[in-house]
Amino acid sequence: MKFTQVESFRGDANTIRIVGHRGARGILPENSIIGFDFALSIGVDLLEFDVLLTRDDVPVITHNHELNGAATRGPDGRFINGAGARVASLYFEDIECFDIGRLNGHTDYGRRFCEQAQLDGVRVPKLSELLELVSQPKHQRVCMMLELKSDPEFSADRTAKEKLVSVVTCEIKKAGMEDRTLLHSFDWTLLAECKKQVADMPTSYLTQLKQHAEDIGEETSLHSTPDLRPPDISLPDEVKKAGGELWCPHFKDISKADLMRAKDLGLCVAVWTVNEPDDIDAMIDLHVDAIITDYPGRVQRRLSDRGWLWER
Ligand code: MG
Protein backbone atom coordinates (compact mmCIF):
# COMPACT_ATOMS: atom_id res chain seq x y z
CA MET A 1 0.00 0.00 0.00
CA LYS A 2 1.36 3.41 -1.01
CA PHE A 3 0.69 6.33 1.28
CA THR A 4 0.84 9.79 -0.27
CA GLN A 5 2.38 11.32 2.84
CA VAL A 6 5.22 8.76 2.81
CA GLU A 7 5.91 9.66 -0.82
CA SER A 8 6.15 13.30 0.28
CA PHE A 9 9.12 12.36 2.46
CA ARG A 10 10.83 10.39 -0.33
CA GLY A 11 13.59 11.98 -2.34
CA ASP A 12 14.56 11.14 -5.90
CA ALA A 13 17.60 11.33 -8.16
CA ASN A 14 17.85 15.13 -7.77
CA THR A 15 15.94 15.77 -4.58
CA ILE A 16 16.54 15.37 -0.86
CA ARG A 17 13.61 16.48 1.25
CA ILE A 18 13.96 18.75 4.30
CA VAL A 19 12.03 18.23 7.53
CA GLY A 20 11.85 21.12 10.00
CA HIS A 21 12.70 19.59 13.40
CA ARG A 22 10.32 20.98 16.01
CA GLY A 23 9.76 23.69 13.40
CA ALA A 24 13.15 25.39 13.18
CA ARG A 25 14.63 24.87 16.65
CA GLY A 26 18.00 26.37 15.74
CA ILE A 27 16.57 29.83 15.23
CA LEU A 28 13.06 29.99 16.73
CA PRO A 29 11.42 28.49 19.83
CA GLU A 30 10.94 24.76 19.34
CA ASN A 31 7.49 23.27 18.85
CA SER A 32 5.93 26.72 18.50
CA ILE A 33 3.46 27.98 15.93
CA ILE A 34 5.86 30.79 15.00
CA GLY A 35 8.58 28.20 14.32
CA PHE A 36 6.30 26.05 12.18
CA ASP A 37 5.04 29.07 10.31
CA PHE A 38 8.62 30.16 9.59
CA ALA A 39 9.61 26.73 8.21
CA LEU A 40 6.58 26.80 5.92
CA SER A 41 7.38 30.35 4.82
CA ILE A 42 10.80 29.30 3.48
CA GLY A 43 9.39 26.39 1.48
CA VAL A 44 10.04 23.62 4.00
CA ASP A 45 6.78 21.71 3.79
CA LEU A 46 7.56 18.77 6.08
CA LEU A 47 7.27 19.40 9.82
CA GLU A 48 8.38 17.24 12.74
CA PHE A 49 6.97 17.84 16.22
CA ASP A 50 6.22 16.05 19.51
CA VAL A 51 2.83 15.38 21.07
CA LEU A 52 1.87 14.71 24.69
CA LEU A 53 -1.46 14.74 26.53
CA THR A 54 -2.32 17.15 29.33
CA ARG A 55 -4.24 16.08 32.43
CA ASP A 56 -7.48 16.98 30.64
CA ASP A 57 -6.42 14.94 27.58
CA VAL A 58 -5.62 17.86 25.32
CA PRO A 59 -2.91 16.90 22.80
CA VAL A 60 -0.20 19.55 23.07
CA ILE A 61 3.00 20.05 21.10
CA THR A 62 5.97 19.85 23.43
CA HIS A 63 8.97 17.55 23.76
CA ASN A 64 9.62 16.70 27.39
CA HIS A 65 7.22 15.11 29.84
CA GLU A 66 8.25 17.72 32.36
CA LEU A 67 8.29 21.39 31.40
CA ASN A 68 11.85 22.15 30.30
CA GLY A 69 13.35 24.62 32.77
CA ALA A 70 15.82 25.87 30.15
CA ALA A 71 13.06 27.01 27.82
CA THR A 72 10.12 27.81 30.06
CA ARG A 73 9.32 30.93 32.04
CA GLY A 74 6.57 31.19 34.60
CA PRO A 75 4.01 33.98 34.95
CA ASP A 76 6.64 35.98 36.90
CA GLY A 77 8.84 36.05 33.78
CA ARG A 78 11.60 33.96 35.39
CA PHE A 79 12.88 30.65 34.09
CA ILE A 80 11.54 27.76 36.09
CA ASN A 81 14.38 25.91 37.79
CA GLY A 82 15.42 22.51 36.47
CA ALA A 83 12.61 20.23 35.38
CA GLY A 84 9.17 21.69 35.88
CA ALA A 85 5.80 20.09 36.51
CA ARG A 86 4.76 17.08 34.51
CA VAL A 87 2.63 17.95 31.49
CA ALA A 88 0.36 15.02 32.35
CA SER A 89 -0.37 16.60 35.74
CA LEU A 90 -1.33 20.01 34.32
CA TYR A 91 -4.56 21.17 32.73
CA PHE A 92 -4.17 22.94 29.42
CA GLU A 93 -5.15 26.24 31.03
CA ASP A 94 -2.23 25.80 33.48
CA ILE A 95 0.22 25.23 30.63
CA GLU A 96 -0.99 28.37 28.91
CA CYS A 97 0.50 30.38 31.78
CA PHE A 98 4.03 29.47 30.73
CA ASP A 99 6.09 31.25 28.08
CA ILE A 100 8.40 29.19 25.85
CA GLY A 101 9.73 32.11 23.78
CA ARG A 102 13.26 32.21 25.17
CA LEU A 103 16.10 29.86 26.04
CA ASN A 104 18.12 30.29 29.20
CA GLY A 105 21.71 30.80 28.00
CA HIS A 106 23.05 29.72 31.40
CA THR A 107 21.94 26.13 30.82
CA ASP A 108 23.55 23.36 28.77
CA TYR A 109 20.44 23.22 26.61
CA GLY A 110 20.38 26.97 26.07
CA ARG A 111 24.03 26.94 25.04
CA ARG A 112 23.30 24.39 22.31
CA PHE A 113 21.08 26.85 20.43
CA CYS A 114 22.81 30.18 20.85
CA GLU A 115 21.26 31.66 17.69
CA GLN A 116 17.67 31.08 18.76
CA ALA A 117 15.60 34.30 18.76
CA GLN A 118 14.42 35.61 22.12
CA LEU A 119 10.67 36.13 22.02
CA ASP A 120 7.95 36.88 24.52
CA GLY A 121 4.39 35.64 24.66
CA VAL A 122 5.00 32.26 22.98
CA ARG A 123 2.82 29.44 24.32
CA VAL A 124 2.88 25.65 24.11
CA PRO A 125 0.43 25.06 21.24
CA LYS A 126 -2.40 22.60 21.09
CA LEU A 127 -2.11 20.08 18.26
CA SER A 128 -5.33 21.58 16.91
CA GLU A 129 -3.62 24.95 16.38
CA LEU A 130 -1.03 23.41 14.08
CA LEU A 131 -3.72 21.44 12.25
CA GLU A 132 -5.57 24.68 11.69
CA LEU A 133 -2.41 26.31 10.30
CA VAL A 134 -1.67 23.53 7.82
CA SER A 135 -5.35 23.37 6.80
CA GLN A 136 -4.98 26.70 5.03
CA PRO A 137 -5.22 26.24 1.23
CA LYS A 138 -1.71 27.65 0.71
CA HIS A 139 -0.32 24.82 2.87
CA GLN A 140 -2.08 21.97 1.13
CA ARG A 141 1.21 20.22 0.29
CA VAL A 142 2.43 20.23 3.87
CA CYS A 143 2.89 16.86 5.58
CA MET A 144 3.48 16.18 9.25
CA MET A 145 5.77 13.81 11.11
CA LEU A 146 3.88 13.56 14.37
CA GLU A 147 6.00 12.07 17.14
CA LEU A 148 4.05 10.30 19.86
CA LYS A 149 6.07 10.60 23.05
CA SER A 150 6.19 7.62 25.37
CA ASP A 151 5.82 8.54 29.02
CA PRO A 152 8.73 7.00 31.00
CA GLU A 153 6.49 6.76 34.09
CA PHE A 154 3.92 4.69 32.21
CA SER A 155 6.16 2.55 30.02
CA ALA A 156 4.23 -0.63 30.81
CA ASP A 157 0.79 0.99 30.94
CA ARG A 158 -1.13 -0.23 27.92
CA THR A 159 -4.19 1.82 28.74
CA ALA A 160 -2.19 5.06 28.71
CA LYS A 161 -0.72 4.13 25.32
CA GLU A 162 -4.11 3.19 23.90
CA LYS A 163 -5.52 6.51 25.07
CA LEU A 164 -2.66 8.57 23.62
CA VAL A 165 -3.01 6.92 20.20
CA SER A 166 -6.78 7.17 20.26
CA VAL A 167 -7.01 10.83 21.31
CA VAL A 168 -4.31 12.00 18.90
CA THR A 169 -5.48 10.07 15.85
CA CYS A 170 -9.11 11.13 16.44
CA GLU A 171 -7.94 14.72 16.37
CA ILE A 172 -6.01 14.12 13.13
CA LYS A 173 -9.00 12.46 11.50
CA LYS A 174 -11.38 15.14 12.73
CA ALA A 175 -9.19 17.69 10.92
CA GLY A 176 -9.11 15.51 7.79
CA MET A 177 -5.31 15.23 8.02
CA GLU A 178 -4.93 11.44 8.09
CA ASP A 179 -3.42 11.36 4.60
CA ARG A 180 -0.94 14.14 5.45
CA THR A 181 0.35 12.72 8.73
CA LEU A 182 2.95 10.09 9.59
CA LEU A 183 2.79 8.54 13.05
CA HIS A 184 6.34 8.58 14.37
CA SER A 185 7.89 7.26 17.60
CA PHE A 186 10.87 5.76 19.39
CA ASP A 187 8.44 3.54 21.23
CA TRP A 188 7.69 0.68 18.87
CA THR A 189 4.93 -0.61 21.16
CA LEU A 190 3.12 2.71 20.61
CA LEU A 191 3.52 2.25 16.87
CA ALA A 192 2.12 -1.28 17.16
CA GLU A 193 -0.86 0.28 18.90
CA CYS A 194 -1.18 2.72 15.97
CA LYS A 195 -1.21 -0.25 13.57
CA LYS A 196 -4.03 -1.75 15.60
CA GLN A 197 -6.16 1.37 15.89
CA VAL A 198 -5.45 3.15 12.60
CA ALA A 199 -4.11 0.66 10.09
CA ASP A 200 -4.87 3.20 7.36
CA MET A 201 -2.13 5.55 8.59
CA PRO A 202 1.59 4.99 7.98
CA THR A 203 4.19 4.68 10.71
CA SER A 204 7.74 5.94 11.09
CA TYR A 205 10.18 4.04 13.33
CA LEU A 206 12.85 6.03 15.13
CA THR A 207 16.10 4.34 16.10
CA GLN A 208 19.03 5.51 18.18
CA LEU A 209 22.02 3.44 19.13
CA LYS A 210 23.17 3.98 22.69
CA GLN A 211 26.70 5.05 21.73
CA HIS A 212 25.32 8.10 19.92
CA ALA A 213 22.99 9.31 22.63
CA GLU A 214 24.05 12.91 23.05
CA ASP A 215 20.95 15.09 23.29
CA ILE A 216 22.35 17.33 25.99
CA GLY A 217 19.84 18.96 28.29
CA GLU A 218 16.71 17.23 27.04
CA GLU A 219 14.73 14.17 27.91
CA THR A 220 16.07 11.01 26.32
CA SER A 221 13.90 8.49 24.55
CA LEU A 222 16.35 5.62 25.03
CA HIS A 223 14.11 4.19 27.75
CA SER A 224 11.43 3.41 25.20
CA THR A 225 13.31 2.47 22.05
CA PRO A 226 14.30 -1.16 21.38
CA ASP A 227 17.95 -1.95 22.10
CA LEU A 228 18.93 -3.00 18.58
CA ARG A 229 22.60 -3.74 18.01
CA PRO A 230 24.02 -3.94 14.52
CA PRO A 231 25.77 -5.70 12.86
CA ASP A 232 23.96 -8.75 14.31
CA ILE A 233 20.66 -7.01 13.72
CA SER A 234 19.72 -5.09 10.58
CA LEU A 235 17.80 -1.98 11.63
CA PRO A 236 15.92 -1.61 8.33
CA ASP A 237 14.86 -5.25 8.43
CA GLU A 238 13.53 -4.79 11.97
CA VAL A 239 11.55 -1.70 10.89
CA LYS A 240 10.11 -3.57 7.93
CA LYS A 241 9.20 -6.56 10.10
CA ALA A 242 7.44 -4.24 12.54
CA GLY A 243 5.33 -2.86 9.67
CA GLY A 244 7.01 0.53 9.20
CA GLU A 245 6.86 2.61 6.06
CA LEU A 246 9.62 4.99 7.11
CA TRP A 247 12.87 4.38 8.98
CA CYS A 248 14.25 7.29 10.94
CA PRO A 249 17.76 6.56 12.28
CA HIS A 250 20.07 8.94 14.12
CA PHE A 251 22.35 10.25 11.36
CA LYS A 252 25.47 8.80 12.99
CA ASP A 253 23.94 5.32 13.03
CA ILE A 254 23.32 4.84 9.32
CA SER A 255 25.67 3.10 6.87
CA LYS A 256 25.50 3.00 3.07
CA ALA A 257 24.73 -0.73 3.28
CA ASP A 258 21.80 -0.10 5.66
CA LEU A 259 20.48 2.67 3.44
CA MET A 260 20.62 0.40 0.38
CA ARG A 261 18.94 -2.37 2.32
CA ALA A 262 16.18 0.02 3.45
CA LYS A 263 15.60 1.16 -0.11
CA ASP A 264 15.47 -2.48 -1.30
CA LEU A 265 12.79 -3.06 1.32
CA GLY A 266 10.83 -0.06 0.02
CA LEU A 267 11.36 1.99 3.17
CA CYS A 268 11.66 5.74 3.01
CA VAL A 269 14.68 6.93 5.04
CA ALA A 270 14.79 10.22 6.95
CA VAL A 271 17.78 10.91 9.22
CA TRP A 272 17.71 13.01 12.42
CA THR A 273 18.87 15.56 13.56
CA VAL A 274 21.46 16.93 11.14
CA ASN A 275 22.67 20.44 11.89
CA GLU A 276 26.38 20.84 11.11
CA PRO A 277 27.44 21.57 7.50
CA ASP A 278 29.88 18.62 7.36
CA ASP A 279 27.20 16.26 8.63
CA ILE A 280 24.66 17.67 6.17
CA ASP A 281 27.17 17.08 3.36
CA ALA A 282 27.73 13.51 4.53
CA MET A 283 23.99 12.81 4.42
CA ILE A 284 23.74 14.36 0.93
CA ASP A 285 26.65 12.14 -0.18
CA LEU A 286 24.81 9.14 1.23
CA HIS A 287 21.67 10.24 -0.66
CA VAL A 288 19.10 9.72 2.07
CA ASP A 289 15.47 10.55 1.26
CA ALA A 290 15.07 13.32 3.83
CA ILE A 291 17.12 15.30 6.33
CA ILE A 292 15.53 16.33 9.62
CA THR A 293 17.17 19.49 10.89
CA ASP A 294 16.93 22.30 13.43
CA TYR A 295 18.35 24.62 10.73
CA PRO A 296 16.29 24.15 7.56
CA GLY A 297 17.96 27.16 5.90
CA ARG A 298 21.40 25.58 6.31
CA VAL A 299 20.28 22.39 4.64
CA GLN A 300 18.67 24.37 1.82
CA ARG A 301 21.95 26.20 1.33
CA ARG A 302 24.06 23.02 1.19
CA LEU A 303 21.63 21.36 -1.21
CA SER A 304 21.42 24.46 -3.37
CA ASP A 305 25.21 24.93 -3.52
CA ARG A 306 25.58 21.33 -4.61
CA GLY A 307 22.85 21.41 -7.27
CA TRP A 308 20.19 19.47 -5.39
CA LEU A 309 16.50 20.28 -4.98
CA TRP A 310 14.39 19.91 -1.82
CA GLU A 311 10.90 20.74 -3.06
CA ARG A 312 8.73 18.39 -5.05
MG1 MG B 1 10.63 14.64 17.98
Residues whose N, C-alpha, C, O or C-beta is under 5 A from the ligand:
A	BS01	MG	F49 D50 E147
